[in-house]
Amino acid sequence: MNDFIDFNNQSILITGGTGSFGKKFIKTILETYDPKKVIIFSRDEMKQYEMASDPFFQKHQKKLRFFIGDVRDANRLEMAVREVDYIVHAAALKHVPAAEYNPFECIHTNVMGAQNVVEAALKNSVKRVIALSTDKAANPINLYGASKLCSDKIFVAANNLSGSIGTRFAVVRYGNVVGSRGSVIPFFQKLIDEGATSLPITSAEMTRFWITLQQGVNFVLSSFKRMNGGEIFIPKIPSMNIVDLANAMAPNLEQHIIGIRPGEKLHEVMVTLDDARRTIDDGDRYVICPEYPFDGKDPIKMENLVPADFHYASNTNDEWLNDDDLKALLNETRAYAA
């Protein structure tokens, strides 16, 4: 609790609030605090209906506000943000091949939507805003990653616009979420449950960063307290090879190579060599500090600056998951979902 801001009697809005992260974030807020209200802003009325019908959220219905809306719609977003204290921006188009095939839609949601969130926050004097990013935004090779890099830049630069309004913006960047909708673990589990005779592997060399949903939520909550504005917060999390992941989940199943999908990387990076010049080691996380400090003061703590040749990549990571670690994460994820 000491690592988190006191959200009691505060109003919080989360875009994309019916997604995996959104539901876990809101559940954590409601279990831990007594907020004034929590606004779920998303465009899918069926997902909102299903969320509102969940017994847990029904118990807290007096605190919840379900807003149908799209981050592309600036007017609707501005209306939803009235009298809001904190925003978590989680809405995005995230499917890599879909973004490659539908670039206009990806740009409208991930880039223009980010601008709309910033402008709505400034017009309504929101206290603090955190945008969720992705490891794919570092040295992007696909449109999804490039659009999220643009989004990151928008939120970092937004601090220069707040002036006397005082709104502060920051970004949280992390890797694959264990068990999240659309990720490889539930995909593998579905194949296993359906009696598949082998699992598809994109590349035997492929590695990824891994974090649980609850760890991601806690990281965002702690970043709200640590932020001064303009930072990109990156948790220190473990890596795992995709073959080791498949072996841990189904040791008796064969594997077949299907090749890397369009726009997909072999390994992911969260801090690039160029970012290292502005990156500090802050204990449980790395922090990429803004190049143009909005308040005229350079936030870099020189004694905590990472080495000039530093980069944080999934294949050169110091921390790796083994079979037991992965099983523990999967059990933790199931326990939180129960």
N, C-alpha and C positions, 0 to 999 in steps of 0.2 A: 504493500500500500504506500509506503514512503517513496517508492520510485514513481508513483503515479500522481497526476493532478487530482484534486478533489472535484469530482463531477457531481457532487450532491447539489441539487437545486439548479442545475445547469441544463441548457437545451442543446442537444447534439443532433446533427443531421449527418446521415451517411448515404452517399450516392451509391447505387448498385446494392442497396441494403438487403435485397433478398438472395444475394449470392452466398457462397460458402463462407467467405470471410465476414460479410455483413451480418449474417445470422449469428455467428459465433461472437463477433464484437458486441452486438446488441445484447446477447444473452449475458456476456461477461459484465457489461455495464449494469444491467438490471440486477444481477446477482450481487454486485459489489457496492453499488451506490443507490441513492435515491434521487435520480435526475428529475428535473421539472418535466421534460418531455424528450422523447427520442423520435426523430422523424426518419422514416424509411422512404427514400426517394428512388423510385425505379419505374420502368416502363411496362412491366409485365403484370397485369392485373391478376392473372391466375396464380402466379408465385406469391403475390401479396395476400391473396385469399388463403392460400395454403399455409402461409406463415402465420397469418392472423388466427387461423383455426387450430394451430398447434397449442396443446394444453399449457405449455410453459408461457407462451406469449399471451394467451388468453388471460392468465392470472395477472398480467401487467398491462392489460389493454388500456387502462386509464392514462398510462404514461406514453402510449404509442400513437403515432400519427402516420398513416399510410398515404403518401402522396404519389399519385400516378404522374409520371413526367419523365422526360428524356433530357439528359445534359445538353443535347443539341438545342433545346428550346430555352433560350436565355430568359425570356419573360416568365415562364413557368418556374424556372429554377430560382429566379430572383424572388418570386412570391413565396416559395417554400422556405427560403433562407431567412425570412423576416424573424427578428428576435431570437436568432440562433447564436449560441456562444462558440461552439466548436463544430468543425466539419471534418469528416473523413471522406476523401474522394476515392471510392473503390470501383466506380463504374468504368468499364472499358470493353472494347472488342479485343479478345485475347487469343483467338484461335489463329495460329500462324498461317496455315494454308488458306484459310478463309480470307484473311487480311491480304495475302498475296493476290488472291483472285478478285477481291472487292476493295481496291485501294481507296476509292472515294469515300466509302462508308467508314473505313477505318480512320481516315483523316478527320471526317466530320465528328466522330465520337471522341477519339483519343486526343486530338489536338484542339479542335474548335470547342469541344466540350470542356477541356481544361481551361481555356480562356473564359468560358462562360462561368465556370465555378469561381475563378479568381474575381471576375467583375461582380458577381452576385455577393461574394464575401465582402468586398470593399464597399459596395453600396449599402450593405446592411451592418457594417462595423463589427463583423465577426472577430472574436478574439484570436483564435488560432486555427489553422488549416493544415492537415497532413494529407498528402496525396500518395497513394500506393503506386510503386513502380515495379520494375522487374529486372532480373539480371540480363535480360535480352536488350535492355536499353544501353548497356555498355558495349561500345564497338559494335553497333547493330549491323546485321547482315540481312535482316528481313524488315518488312514494312511495319509490323507490329512493334519491334524493338525501336525502329526509327521514330515511330509516332510517340512512343513512350519517352524517348529521349527528348523530343520536342516538348512533351508535357512536363518533364522534369525541369527543363530550361524555363518554361513559362512560370512554374511555381517558385523557382528560385528567384527569378527576376521580379516577381510580383511584390517582393518586399520593398523594392525601390519605389513602388507606387503608393504604398500605404500612408506615408507621411504622418500627419497628425491623427489619422484614423487609428493607427496602431496595430492593424491586423498583421499577424505573422504567419508565414508560409514555410513549410518544410516538406521533405520527401523521404519516404521509407522505401528502400530497395532490398528485395530478397529473392531467393530461388524457389524451386518447386515446393509446393505444399503437399505434405503427406496426406493422401486420401481426399484431396479436393476434387470437386466435380470436373471431369474432363482430363484428369492427370493419368499418368501411366499406371499407378498402383490400382485404382478401381478398374481400369481397363484390363490389366492382367487378372485381377480377381474375378471379373466377369467371365473371362475366357476359361479360367480354372473351374469356376462353378458350373459352366456349361459343358465341361468334359473335354476341353481342347486337348489335342495330342502333342502340341508344341506351342511355344510362345514366340511371337514376332519380335525380333531385335533389330533396331535400326543400324547399329554398328557396335561391334564388340568392344571398341575403344571408348565409346561415349560415356561421359561422366556428367553428373548434375549435383547442384547444391540441394539440400533437403532441410525443411523446417516443418513443424507441425502447425496446425491451424491455431491452436492456443498459444504457442510460442510467438506466432506472427501477431496475434492480437495483443499479447503482453508487450511485445516490442513496440508496437504503435503507441500503446498507452504510455509507456515509459518515455518514448520520444517526444510526446506532447510536453512532458515536464522538462526535458533537457534542451528543447529547441530554443534558440534565440531568433531564428529566421534565416532561411537560405541554405540550411544544411541538407545533405543527403545522408541519411543514416543507414548503415549496412551491418546486419548482425553477423557475428562470427558463428557460422553453422557448418556442419559436416558435409562431406561429399560422399557419393557412392557411384560405383560403376554400374551401368545398366545390366550387364551380365550377372554381376553379383546380386543385384536386386531380384532378377528373375530366378536365380538359384535359391535365394532365401525364401521366396514366395512359393516356388514349386520345384524342389530339388530333384524330383523324379521326371520332370517333363523335359523333352528336347527343346531346342531353340533353333529358329531359322532366321537368317539375315534378310531383311527386306529393303535396306538402304535408307539413307537419310532423306527426310521429307523436304520439299521446297522451302527454303528460307531457314532451315534448321542448322544449328551449330553442333560441332562435335563436342566441344566443351564450353561452359559458360564462364563469363567474367563479370565480377561486380565492382572491382576497382581496376581501372586501366593504368598503364604506365604513365600516361599523361595526367591522369587524376591524382597520382601519387604526390605530385608537387603541392597539392592542397588537401591532403588526407592526413588525419591524425588518428592515432590508436587511442581509443577511449575505453579501455577495459574490455567490456563484452561486445564492443562494436567498433567499426571504423566509421569515421565521419568525414565526408568530402565537404570542405568549407567553401563558401561562395567566393568567386574570383573578384566580385565587386561588392564589398561589404556595404550593406544598405545604410548603416549608421555611421559610416566613416571610420570605423574601428576594425582592424584586421583580427578575426577570431582565431587565427592560427596560434596554437600553443607550440612553439618551436621545439620544446623538449619532448613533445608527443608526436612529432612529425614522423611519418613512416620513411624508410630509406628511399632514395631516389629511384632505385631499380625495382621497387615494390610493385607487384600486381597481385590481385586476389582472384584466382581462377579455380574452377572446380577440379581440374586435373593436377594442380600443384598445391592444393590445400594441405595444411598440416593435420587436419582432423578428418578421419574417415569412419563411416559406419561399417560395422561388421554385421553378421547375421543376427546376433543377439541384440545389437543396438536397433536394427531395423524392426525386429519383432517387438521390442519394447515400445518403439514409436507407434507401431501399428496398434498395439494394445492400448496405448494412451489415447490414440485417436478414436478407437472404438468406445473407450470409457467416456470420453467427452461427448461422443455422439449419442450415448445411451440416455 
